[in-house]
């Protein structure tokens, strides 16, 4: 429910009454991490981790260490967590994410592939693997993974949006536009998706339709000025403006 301070307080009270309560330590850590207070989550998690082999606690500890800037310790902790059996998939995701953020993308891909060997039906791992390939600009394997995932879960907008983004980068604007429309049926207020659809339409020569989508994106989120400006100026069928204020005025025009 987003009541993080209250969750933190209640979990802290339970821990003061019973310092061995692993569930309370986990909840306290989650509340602190959600408030960007990773360093404060480390001590209760370390105490809980010393009491047993709990991959969930070890994964949270790895996330807290990484969030506090202690990246080498975080990765070592997460390596311990992924060695647990039965496998705890969030540990693989967290380790791959931290490795990717540190620039060790090839190693992150290996971690995700090892996780998928243990849990081949995990769409979340597939999505993470696709993003890692994109970090290396390996669009073909990413496209293959996301195409397969989108067929398995057609209602997952994040998978569809990622696939559409690759199609956009590859210049397959019509296919990308079709998928962006699917995403908007699921998330009609998603301004970024609407701006990306506008970009596709502009590149397809459908200027009025593309500009209409960019206007909707701007009305939905004024923070989209930079994205919509880029779409207008960089498209082969776009427009050029000398000042950002001129772009804003153009996109704010009410055109039927």
TORGU-164563 format. One record per atom (N, C-alpha, C): x, y, z. Coordinates in pm, whole numbers. Example, Ala and Ser with C-alpha at 12.3 -4.5 7.8 and 13.67 -1.06 7.14 Angstrom:
BEGIN
      px      py      pz
    1319    -569     780
    1230    -450     780
    1320    -330     780
    1285    -225     708
    1367    -106     714
    1290       3     787
//
This chain:
BEGIN
      px      py      pz
      81    -121       0
       0       0       0
      84     126       0
     217     111       1
     304     228      -4
     323     298     129
     274     241     238
     290     302     370
     422     254     431
     531     304     373
     663     249     404
     708     281     546
     683     403     591
     726     441     726
     656     356     831
     527     331     811
     453     249     907
     501     104     904
     528      53     783
     580     -82     771
     715     -94     842
     800       7     823
     930       8     889
     914       7    1041
     823      90    1091
     802      99    1236
     754     -34    1294
     654     -96    1229
     599    -220    1281
     701    -334    1277
     775    -343    1165
     877    -449    1156
     986    -427    1259
    1022    -301    1283
    1123    -270    1385
    1078    -310    1525
     949    -289    1553
     896    -327    1685
     901    -477    1704
     867    -553    1598
     874    -699    1607
    1017    -744    1631
    1112    -681    1561
    1253    -721    1577
    1306    -688    1716
    1261    -577    1772
    1306    -545    1909
    1253    -646    2009
    1134    -701    1981
    1077    -802    2071
    1138    -939    2046
    1175    -967    1922
    1232   -1097    1886
    1337   -1076    1778
    1462   -1066    1819
    1570   -1034    1725
    1597   -1147    1627
    1535   -1263    1648
    1556   -1376    1558
    1444   -1390    1455
    1353   -1295    1451
    1240   -1304    1358
    1286   -1267    1217
    1307   -1369    1133
    1358   -1347     998
    1259   -1272     911
    1129   -1302     926
    1028   -1234     845
    1027   -1084     873
    1042   -1047    1002
    1044    -905    1038
    1167    -837     980
    1282    -906     985
    1405    -849     929
    1389    -826     779
    1325    -922     712
    1303    -909     568
    1212    -791     537
    1103    -778     612
    1009    -668     589
    1072    -532     620
    1149    -526     729
    1218    -401     762
    1314    -362     649
    1390    -459     600
    1485    -430     493
    1414    -383     367
    1303    -447     331
    1229    -406     212
    1179    -262     225
    1129    -229     344
    1081     -93     366
    1194       8     354
    1310     -25     410
    1424      66     403
    1476      79     260
    1485     -33     188
    1531     -28      49
    1436      55     -37
    1308      42     -12
    1211     119     -90
    1221     268     -63
    1281     305      50
    1302     445      84
    1444     492      52
    1517     412     -26
    1655     445     -64
    1745     461      58
    1725     377     156
    1807     378     278
    1875     241     293
    1945     203     186
    2003      70     180
    2103      44     293
    2184     143     328
    2288     122     430
    2226      81     564
    2108     135     596
    2043     101     723
    1988     -40     724
    1966     -97     606
    1910    -232     599
    2016    -339     618
    2143    -303     608
    2249    -405     609
    2259    -477     743
    2265    -404     854
    2286    -467     985
    2179    -570    1020
    2049    -537    1013
    1951    -641    1046
    1955    -760     952
    1989    -737     826
    1999    -849     733
    2121    -936     761
    2231    -874     798
    2350    -953     832
    2323   -1040     954
    2252    -986    1054
    2218   -1067    1171
    2131   -1185    1131
    2033   -1159    1045
    1944   -1267    1002
    2018   -1370     918
    2109   -1324     833
    2184   -1416     747
    2274   -1509     827
    2326   -1462     939
    2415   -1545    1021
    2341   -1660    1089
    2210   -1651    1098
    2133   -1752    1171
    2097   -1873    1085
    2115   -1863     955
    2080   -1978     871
    2106   -1949     725
    2076   -2049     643
    2100   -2039     499
    1968   -2004     430
    1937   -1876     430
    1812   -1828     371
    1846   -1745     248
    1817   -1800     128
    1853   -1731       4
    1779   -1598     -11
    1658   -1590      43
    1583   -1465      34
    1651   -1354     112
    1694   -1385     235
    1766   -1287     317
    1899   -1250     252
    1970   -1352     200
    2099   -1326     135
    2082   -1237      12
    1973   -1256     -60
    1947   -1173    -178
    1919   -1029    -138
    1837   -1011     -34
    1811    -876      17
    1939    -810      67
    2024    -888     132
    2151    -835     180
    2238    -791      63
    2241    -873     -42
    2317    -834    -161
    2264    -705    -222
    2131    -690    -226
    2071    -567    -279
    2106    -447    -192
    2104    -467     -59
    2136    -358      33
    2282    -317      21
    2371    -415      12
    2514    -385      -3
    2539    -310    -134
    2475    -355    -242
    2490    -286    -369
    2435    -144    -362
    2318    -129    -298
    2259       3    -286
    2342      98    -202
    2421      42    -112
    2509     124     -27
    2645     148     -90
    2665     100    -212
    2791     123    -282
    2898      19    -254
    2865     -87    -181
    2963    -191    -148
    2948    -305    -249
    2987    -275    -374
    2952    -362    -485
    3024    -497    -483
    3150    -498    -446
    3223    -626    -444
    3162    -721    -341
    3130    -667    -223
    3067    -749    -120
    2929    -796    -165
    2857    -708    -234
    2723    -744    -281
    2730    -861    -377
    2821    -856    -472
    2831    -962    -572
    2873   -1094    -508
    2965   -1087    -412
    3006   -1208    -342
    2889   -1269    -265
    2811   -1184    -199
    2694   -1231    -125
    2592   -1296    -218
    2571   -1236    -332
    2472   -1289    -427
    2520   -1418    -493
    2650   -1432    -510
    2703   -1559    -562
    2671   -1672    -463
    2678   -1641    -337
    2643   -1739    -234
    2495   -1774    -244
    2412   -1671    -268
    2268   -1694    -272
    2228   -1781    -391
    2292   -1761    -508
    2251   -1840    -625
    2298   -1985    -616
    2387   -2013    -521
    2433   -2151    -504
    2335   -2234    -420
    2236   -2170    -357
    2141   -2242    -274
    2050   -2330    -359
    2005   -2439    -302
    1909   -2526    -366
    1798   -2557    -267
    1673   -2548    -312
    1629   -2521    -449
    1668   -2379    -491
    1681   -2355    -621
    1727   -2223    -668
    1627   -2114    -632
    1681   -1997    -593
    1600   -1880    -561
    1620   -1780    -674
    1523   -1775    -765
    1540   -1699    -888
    1566   -1549    -867
    1505   -1483    -767
    1537   -1341    -747
    1685   -1315    -721
    1756   -1414    -666
    1900   -1396    -644
    1974   -1386    -777
    1935   -1469    -873
    1997   -1464   -1005
    1969   -1330   -1071
    1844   -1283   -1061
    1807   -1154   -1121
    1886   -1040   -1059
    1898   -1040    -927
    1971    -933    -859
    2119    -936    -895
    2179   -1055    -898
    2320   -1066    -933
    2343   -1021   -1076
    2259   -1066   -1168
    2275   -1025   -1308
    2260    -874   -1322
    2164    -816   -1252
    2144    -672   -1258
    2264    -595   -1208
    2322    -641   -1097
    2439    -570   -1043
    2561    -589   -1134
    2577    -708   -1189
    2688    -730   -1282
    2672    -642   -1406
    2550    -635   -1459
    2525    -552   -1576
    2553    -406   -1548
    2509    -358   -1432
    2531    -219   -1396
    2679    -187   -1380
    2757    -288   -1341
    2901    -270   -1325
    2977    -286   -1456
    2906    -314   -1564
    2971    -329   -1694
    3013    -471   -1726
    2981    -566   -1638
    3018    -706   -1662
    2901    -777   -1731
    2866    -731   -1850
    2745    -777   -1916
    2755    -923   -1957
    2871    -963   -2006
    2888   -1102   -2049
    2866   -1198   -1932
    2919   -1161   -1815
    2901   -1245   -1697
    2755   -1244   -1653
    2689   -1128   -1665
    2547   -1120   -1630
    2465   -1212   -1720
    2498   -1216   -1849
    2427   -1304   -1942
    2447   -1450   -1901
    2568   -1486   -1861
    2595   -1623   -1819
    2513   -1660   -1696
    2499   -1565   -1602
    2420   -1590   -1481
    2274   -1615   -1518
    2219   -1532   -1608
    2080   -1548   -1647
    2057   -1677   -1724
    2152   -1715   -1808
    2138   -1841   -1881
    2142   -1960   -1785
    2225   -1952   -1683
    2229   -2061   -1586
    2098   -2069   -1508
    2038   -1954   -1482
    1908   -1953   -1413
    1800   -2011   -1502
    1803   -1976   -1631
    1703   -2028   -1723
    1718   -2179   -1744
    1837   -2230   -1728
    1856   -2375   -1736
    1784   -2444   -1620
    1774   -2372   -1507
    1705   -2427   -1389
    1555   -2401   -1393
    1518   -2290   -1458
    1376   -2251   -1463
    1345   -2199   -1603
    1335   -2287   -1702
    1321   -2242   -1842
    1191   -2169   -1871
    1094   -2176   -1783
     965   -2110   -1810
     957   -1970   -1752
    1065   -1919   -1696
    1062   -1787   -1631
    1069   -1674   -1734
     957   -1606   -1755
     955   -1494   -1850
    1033   -1375   -1798
    1035   -1356   -1666
    1111   -1244   -1610
    1260   -1259   -1638
    1311   -1380   -1626
    1452   -1404   -1659
    1477   -1383   -1808
    1383   -1425   -1892
    1396   -1405   -2037
    1404   -1255   -2068
    1318   -1177   -2003
    1318   -1032   -2027
    1450    -970   -1983
    1501   -1011   -1868
    1631    -959   -1822
    1741    -996   -1920
    1736   -1119   -1971
    1839   -1163   -2066
    1833   -1079   -2193
    1713   -1051   -2239
    1699    -968   -2360
    1760    -829   -2337
    1735    -770   -2220
    1792    -636   -2193
    1944    -642   -2186
    1999    -750   -2133
    2144    -761   -2129
    2202    -768   -2271
    2136    -841   -2358
    2182    -844   -2498
    2175    -705   -2560
    2072    -629   -2525
    2059    -494   -2579
    2171    -404   -2529
    2217    -427   -2405
    2329    -348   -2354
    2454    -368   -2439
    2463    -481   -2506
    2576    -509   -2596
    2538    -482   -2741
    2423    -419   -2760
    2371    -390   -2895
    2354    -517   -2978
    2320    -626   -2912
    2294    -753   -2979
    2142    -765   -2998
    2093    -696   -3100
    1949    -685   -3115
    1884    -814   -3164
    1954    -890   -3244
    1894   -1011   -3300
    1859   -1113   -3190
    1951   -1151   -3101
    1910   -1245   -2996
    1806   -1186   -2903
    1814   -1055   -2877
    1712    -991   -2792
    1575    -998   -2858
    1572    -973   -2988
    1445    -978   -3062
    1387   -1119   -3059
    1472   -1219   -3077
    1425   -1358   -3074
    1367   -1393   -2938
    1436   -1354   -2831
    1388   -1383   -2696
    1254   -1315   -2669
    1245   -1188   -2705
    1124   -1112   -2676
    1007   -1157   -2762
    1033   -1196   -2885
     926   -1249   -2970
     868   -1375   -2908
     956   -1462   -2860
     909   -1585   -2796
     831   -1554   -2668
     884   -1459   -2589
     818   -1423   -2464
     683   -1357   -2488
     673   -1275   -2592
     546   -1207   -2620
     438   -1306   -2664
     479   -1413   -2732
     382   -1516   -2769
     335   -1593   -2646
     426   -1613   -2552
     391   -1687   -2431
     306   -1604   -2336
     325   -1471   -2337
     252   -1383   -2245
     210   -1256   -2318
     108   -1266   -2403
      68   -1149   -2483
      14   -1033   -2401
     -17   -1058   -2275
     -70    -951   -2191
      34    -879   -2108
     161    -906   -2131
     267    -840   -2054
     317    -718   -2130
     273    -597   -2092
     308    -477   -2170
     457    -448   -2172
     531    -483   -2065
     674    -452   -2066
     749    -536   -2168
     701    -660   -2190
     763    -744   -2292
     732    -690   -2431
     606    -654   -2453
     566    -599   -2582
     641    -469   -2612
     653    -382   -2511
     721    -254   -2533
     868    -273   -2566
     932    -369   -2499
    1073    -395   -2528
    1091    -448   -2669
    1001    -537   -2712
    1008    -590   -2849
     985    -479   -2951
     887    -393   -2924
     859    -283   -3015
     977    -188   -3026
    1047    -165   -2916
    1163     -75   -2918
    1272    -131   -3011
    1294    -263   -3006
    1394    -324   -3095
    1351    -309   -3241
    1222    -334   -3269
    1172    -319   -3405
    1188    -175   -3453
    1166     -79   -3363
    1185      62   -3396
    1331      90   -3432
    1423      39   -3350
    1566      58   -3378
    1606      -8   -3510
    1543    -120   -3542
    1576    -192   -3666
    1507    -132   -3788
    1425     -30   -3769
    1358      34   -3882
    1233     -38   -3929
    1185    -135   -3851
    1062    -206   -3886
     945    -131   -3824
     917     -13   -3878
     826      81   -3812
     682      31   -3810
     636     -33   -3915
     498     -80   -3919
     473    -186   -3811
     566    -282   -3800
     552    -387   -3699
     560    -327   -3559
     653    -233   -3539
     666    -168   -3409
     538     -92   -3373
     481     -21   -3471
     358      56   -3446
     244     -36   -3404
     232    -151   -3470
     127    -246   -3433
     141    -290   -3287
     264    -317   -3246
     285    -363   -3108
     263    -249   -3010
     307    -127   -3045
     282     -14   -2956
     132       7   -2936
      52     -16   -3039
     -93      -3   -3023
    -146    -108   -2926
     -88    -229   -2930
    -127    -332   -2834
     -95    -287   -2691
      23    -228   -2673
      62    -181   -2540
     -35     -73   -2492
     -73      18   -2581
    -163     127   -2542
    -303      77   -2510
    -343     -35   -2567
    -471     -92   -2527
    -464    -143   -2383
    -345    -184   -2341
    -326    -230   -2204
    -295    -115   -2109
    -219     -16   -2159
    -176      99   -2078
    -205     228   -2155
    -331     270   -2160
    -366     386   -2244
    -302     517   -2201
    -255     528   -2077
    -196     653   -2029
     -43     653   -2032
      17     555   -2099
     162     545   -2104
     217     644   -2207
     269     757   -2158
     312     865   -2248
     432     824   -2333
     527     748   -2277
     644     708   -2353
     606     618   -2470
     517     523   -2444
     471     435   -2552
     401     515   -2661
     321     612   -2620
     250     694   -2720
     350     775   -2802
     454     828   -2739
     556     902   -2813
     630     811   -2910
     658     689   -2867
     725     595   -2957
     636     558   -3075
     506     543   -3049
     413     518   -3160
     415     636   -3257
     416     758   -3203
     424     877   -3288
     549     877   -3374
     660     836   -3316
     785     827   -3391
     772     731   -3508
     713     613   -3483
     695     514   -3590
     609     571   -3702
     501     637   -3664
     410     691   -3766
     478     799   -3849
     558     883   -3784
     633     984   -3859
     727     919   -3959
     798     816   -3915
     893     749   -4004
     822     678   -4119
     696     643   -4098
     618     578   -4204
     554     680   -4299
     581     809   -4274
     526     914   -4358
     386     958   -4319
     336     907   -4206
     202     945   -4158
     217    1062   -4060
     249    1179   -4116
     287    1293   -4033
     175    1337   -3939
      55    1355   -3991
     -53    1405   -3908
     -85    1308   -3794
     -90    1180   -3826
    -119    1080   -3723
      -6    1076   -3619
     119    1084   -3667
     232    1083   -3575
     233    1204   -3483
     209    1321   -3539
     207    1443   -3458
      91    1440   -3359
     -21    1380   -3399
    -134    1369   -3307
     -97    1283   -3185
     -23    1174   -3208
      20    1090   -3096
     119    1165   -3005
     208    1244   -3066
     303    1321   -2985
     230    1425   -2902
     124    1485   -2957
      46    1582   -2879
     -21    1513   -2759
     -75    1395   -2784
    -137    1321   -2674
     -34    1288   -2565
      86    1251   -2608
     192    1221   -2511
     226    1344   -2428
     234    1460   -2493
     264    1584   -2422
     153    1621   -2325
      29    1603   -2367
     -82    1636   -2277
     -84    1542   -2156
     -45    1418   -2179
     -43    1320   -2071
      69    1347   -1972
     184    1395   -2024
     301    1417   -1937
     387    1529   -1994
     381    1649   -1934
     462    1761   -1984
     611    1732   -1984
     656    1634   -1903
     797    1598   -1900
     843    1532   -2030
     749    1506   -2120
     782    1440   -2246
     831    1538   -2351
     852    1665   -2316
     892    1763   -2417
    1020    1721   -2488
    1120    1675   -2414
    1246    1635   -2476
    1228    1518   -2570
    1151    1418   -2528
    1130    1300   -2612
    1053    1336   -2739
     949    1417   -2725
     869    1453   -2842
     947    1546   -2935
    1028    1634   -2878
    1112    1721   -2961
    1209    1637   -3045
    1269    1537   -2980
    1362    1448   -3051
    1291    1374   -3164
    1169    1329   -3136
    1094    1256   -3239
    1065    1346   -3359
    1028    1470   -3333
     996    1561   -3443
    1120    1599   -3524
    1229    1626   -3455
    1347    1678   -3524
    1430    1569   -3592
    1428    1447   -3538
    1513    1342   -3592
    1445    1257   -3699
    1313    1262   -3707
    1243    1181   -3805
    1268    1232   -3947
    1273    1138   -4039
    1290    1177   -4180
    1168    1252   -4233
    1056    1243   -4162
     935    1316   -4201
     891    1412   -4091
     988    1458   -4012
     955    1543   -3898
     959    1690   -3931
     984    1770   -3828
     990    1915   -3843
    1111    1968   -3768
    1156    2086   -3806
    1271    2149   -3741
    1225    2278   -3673
    1269    2296   -3548
    1234    2417   -3472
    1362    2479   -3419
    1365    2613   -3415
    1483    2683   -3366
    1487    2688   -3214
    1370    2688   -3149
    1366    2702   -3004
    1274    2596   -2943
    1309    2543   -2824
    1221    2447   -2757
    1082    2503   -2733
    1073    2634   -2706
     942    2693   -2681
     852    2682   -2804
     913    2687   -2922
     835    2674   -3045
     780    2531   -3059
     860    2432   -3018
     813    2294   -3020
     695    2278   -2926
     711    2333   -2804
     605    2321   -2705
     475    2382   -2756
     485    2501   -2817
     364    2565   -2869
     301    2480   -2979
     385    2424   -3066
     333    2343   -3177
     260    2219   -3122
     319    2153   -3022
     258    2031   -2968
     136    2060   -2882
     125    2182   -2833
      10    2218   -2751
    -108    2266   -2834
     -87    2281   -2965
    -199    2322   -3051
    -305    2214   -3051
    -428    2256   -3048
    -540    2162   -3049
    -586    2141   -3191
    -539    2029   -3250
    -576    1999   -3389
    -668    1878   -3392
    -777    1898   -3460
    -873    1788   -3470
    -820    1681   -3566
//
